[in-house]
């Protein structure tokens, strides 16, 4: 790597359903910190679940970074639940009845239920939000090096990262994860955001796919395989601290508490483990001189990582907005205990409403602005100097 250019910076936006609005607040702060007409600071953009939707939108508008962020912010700040999934009483009742009949009939019916909610409206929203032709245009213009969207294959059990990238980038095949070159479209985003049981799986070619956070044991992997030398991670959960004292819990956990616990294990745990692993690798490599690494043919390299994560639990914010759920959803979630404080984790993933989204965007913006110097130094803008353009050759 020559000294005349800055490293390829990767951006990773993890999954988290409605929590992904937090990522937009961080992006808004970055757009404000950088010069108005600066090129896209993230040549490699990787996303999973709802973070994949943010990633694709950002990649499609990579030639105009600030404008792309503003568009994404506008959509989230005016979002209604009905734009993501059908939450009217008739649809909720029909799906509930379908599940009950299937259980009592032992699956004897013509069609078994696919999910608890119908997210077909999301297709319309994605078509309005993202100009998919803009992804190739950004790559050809040099504003984007690669976009990766990860989904989980229900048939193969593999975590598949579909990527659209500059020529010369090869796919990869590792244990339970692979990279496959593709032209990213609505089906990939519907698949990566298909939360198990909540939204239906999506078929891409010969296989059915669901939420990309499921079985994603190495969330950092796609960015590194695509050539990222530095990675900015925008999380959707506060950094986990040392466990405190285990207090006596006299009340049995509600179904919402259990579901929220499972959601956290799917959307959060994988990223935390992968970040810890890379930190250990970086530390180990720091003790090995460069010449010894070269002579020993060690193919590992240090990766500079910056993590921006919420400064407060997002379920606490969600608990203040559960009244925005349509009454049929409130009825269903109330029965699960999701409207109580202990069960609000589940609500924090499903509350696609502008009131909740605006609070998360504001939190993301404030959290990022508090890390202003860290972000500018990480992106090579310390001292106000503009960095040289990145070399995006493979």
N, C-alpha and C positions, 0 to 999 in steps of 0.2 A: 504493500500500500504506500503510495507516494505521499510526501508531505504536502503536496500542492492541492490536495482535496480532502474534504471531510469524509468520515466513514459513512457507509450506508446505514441509515437509521431505520429500524423497524418499529412499528406501532402495533401493539397487541391489545385488542379490546375483548375481554372475556364475556362469557354469557351471564345471564341474570334476569331475563324477562324484562319487566318494566324498570328494573334497577338500572338498565343501560342508559337511562336518561342522565344519570350522573356523569357518564363519559362525555356527553355533549357539553356539559358545563366546563369540564377540563379542556376540551377542544376550543371552547369559546375563549377561555383565558389565554391559551397558547396563541390563538389568532390575534388577540389584542396585543400580546407581548411582542409579536414579530412585526416587521415592517409591513405596511398595508399590501404591497404588491409582490411580496416575496413568494417564491415558488413553494410547492408542497414540501414541507420539511420531513415528510415520512415517505421515502421512496418505496418502502415495503410495508404494506398494511395487511394485518391478519385479524380476522374476527371469528367469533363463535357465538351461536345462538343469536340473541338480539344484538349482541356486539358485532355480529356478522353483518347485520343490516346497516348499522352505523358505518362499518368498514367499507361496504360496497358503495354506500352513498358518498363517502369521502373520496374513494378511489375514482368514482365516475366524474367527480368535479375537481380532480387533482390539479388541473391547469389553473384553477382559480380557488385556492385553498380557503381564503376568508369567505368568499361567496358560498362555497360549499358548506362550510360550517354554519353560516347564517341560515341557509335553507334547511339544514338538519335541525337546527334549533327551533325554527319556525314551526316545523311539523310536530316536534315533540311538545312544544308549548301550547299547541292547539289540538292536541290529541284527545279523542274520545274513545271510550272502551269499544263502542260499536264499530270503530274503524279497524279493530284488531280481531275481535271475535264477536259472534252473535250472543247477546246476553238478554234478549227479550224473554218474557215468561213462556211463550209458546215453544221456542227453541229449547230453552232449559228444561221445560217439562217433558218435551218429546225425548230428549237425550236421557233424562232421568228414567223415564218409563222404559226406554229401550234397554237400559242397563238392568233394571229390575226384572223385566221379562226374561232377559237372557240368563240371569242367575237362576230364576225359578224354573225355566225350561231346560236348563243344562246346556245352553248353546244350541238347542234344536232348531232355532229359527233360521231363516234363509241367510241373514247377515248378522254376524256378531258385531257389537259396538266397537268403534275404532278409537274413540276418545270421549272425554267428558264435555269438550267444547268444540265449536265449529269456528275455525279461524279463516274461513274463506274470504271475509272482507279484507284480510291483510293483503291479499293479492292486488286488490284495487289500490290500496295505499302504496304498495311497493312500486306499482307501475307509474304512479303519480310522482313518487319521491325520487326514483333513480332512473337516469338515462343510461342504460347498460352499454349503449354504443360508445359512451364517453370513456369507458374503461380502456378500450383499445386505443381510442384517440389520445388519451393521456399517456399511454405506453409509447405510442409512436412519437409523441411530442417530447418524450424524455422526462415528463413530470411524474411518472410512475414507473417503478421497476417491476413490482409484482403485487397482486392481490390474492389472498388466500381465504377461503371459506371452509370451515371444517364441519363435517357431519358424521354421525355414527351409523354404520351399516348394521341393520338388524339381522341380516342374513349371514354375513361374514363375521360379524363381531369386531370389525376393524374400524379404527378412527381414520376417516378419509379426508384429506385436505385437498379440495379442488382449488387449483390455482390458475390464474391468468397472468402471464408474465412476458417479459421481453424474450426474444429468441435466445436459445442457448441454455436455458435453465432446464435441467432434467428433473424428472420426478424421483421419488425415493420410496424404498420399501424396507421398513423396519418392523420389529416385533409389534404386532397389533396396530400398526399405523403406517399409512402410505400417503404419498403425494401424487396427485393425478392432474395433468394439465387439462383444462376445460375452459369453455367460454361461459363465464358466470352469468346466470340468469335468475329469474324469479324462483324457479324450482329449487335451486341451491339454497336460496334464502328461506324459502318455506321449509325446507328440510332441516337446515341448521337450527331453526327456531322452534321446531316441533317438540315441545317439552313432553316427555313420556307420559302417557295416559291423558294429559291435558289437551294436547293437539294431535291430530292424526299424522302418521308417517307419510312420507312422500317418496314416490318411486322415481329414481334417476337411472336410466338405462335398465339394467336387469335387477337392481336391488332396491329394497326399501330402506329409507334413511330417516333418522330422528335427530333430536337435539345433539349438536356437536360436542357439548360438554360431557355427554355420557361416554365413559371409558376413554376419555382424553387424558392419558397418563402423562403426556409431555406437551402441555400447551405452548411452550416456547419453541418447540421443534420446527413448526412450519416457517417461522421467521428466520431461524438459523439456517435451515436448508435452502431458503431462497436468497441467502447471502447477507443477512443483516449482521453488522458488526457491533452495533449498539441497539438496545431495545428499550423503548418506553412502554411500560405496562400500566394500563388504567384498570384498576380493580373495581369491584362492586361491593366490597365488604371491608370494614376496618381491619388493620393488621391484628392478627391474633396474639394476644399477650399470654404470659404464663398463666396456667389455670389457677383460679382462686380456690378458696375453700369450698368443698362440696357441701351445700346446705341441705338440710332435710326437706324433702318435698312431700307434703301430706296429700296433695291432689294428684290423681292419675293423669298423665299427659293426654291432651285432647288429640283427635286425629289430625288437626291442623298443626299441632306441635310436632308430631311425628313426621307429617308431610314436609314441614319446613326444615326439619333436621335432614331429611333425605335430599331436599332441594339444595341445601347448603353443601352437602357432601358431593353432589353432582357438579355444582357451579363454582365452588370455592376451593375445596380441598386439593384438587389436582394442581391448580396454579400455585398454591402455597408450597406443596411438596416439590414441584419442579423448580421454583425459585430457590428453595433451600438446597436442592441438588446442584444447581448451577453455582451458587455461592460456594459450596464445598469444592467444586471443580476449580473455580477461580482461585481459591485459596491454595489448593494443592499445586496448581501450575505456578503460582507466585514463588514457590520454593525451588522450582526447577529452572535453571538458567536456559536462555533461549538457544544457545549452541547445543546443549545437551538434548533439548527437545527436538531440534532439527536432526541431529545425528541418530537419535533413537526412533525417528520417524513417528513421533507422537502426533496424532491428527487432531488433538484437542486444542482449543484456543480460548483465551479469556474473553468474556463478553461483558461489556459495560451495561449495567441495567439500572434504570430509574423507575421506581414504582410510585404512582399517585393513587391513593386509596381514600375512601371516605373517612372523615374524622369523627363520625358518629354513626351508630347503627341505623341503617336505612329502614328497618322495620319500625323503629320509633317514629319516623316521619310518616310511614305508611299508616300507622295506627290513627293518625290525626285526619286521614283522608278516606277511611273506609266507607263513609257515608256517600261517597261518589259512586260506589258500585250500584248498578241498577237493582231494584228491589228483589228481583228473582235471584240475582247473584248473592245479594245480602242474605236472603233466606237460606240459600244452599251453604254459603260459607259460614253463616251463623250456626248452622247445625253441626259443622265440623269444628267450631271453636275458633275460626280464623278472625273473628271480629273482636276477640279478646286480646289483651296485651301479649299473653304468652303464645298466642297463635298467629300473631301478625306477620311472622316471617313469610308464611304462605301468601298472605295478602300483598306483601311487598313485591312479589314476583308477578302477580296477576293484575295489579292496579294500573292499567294503561290509561291514565286520566291526566289531563293537563294540569290540574291543581297539584297533584303529587309530582308530576314530571318537572314542573317549574321549581318546586322546592329542591328537588335533586339537582337540577341544573345550577341553581344558585349555590348549593353546597359544593358541587364540583368546581365551580368558578372560584369560590373563596378558597377552597383547599389548594387549588393550583396556584392562585396568586400568592398564597403564603409560601409556596415553593418556587417563587419567581426566579431567584438566582440559580437554584438547582436546575430548573428547566432550561434557562438561557445558556448556562454553562454546558449542559448536556448536549444541547443542539448546536453548540459552537458559536454562540452570540455573546460571549462574555466581553465586557468592555464596550458593548455597542457596535463592535465591528461585524461586518457581514462576512460570513465564511465563504470559501470557494465552493463552487458547485460540486456535487458528488459525482464521482465516476460511476456510471451505472452499467458499464460493460460487464458481461458475465465473467 
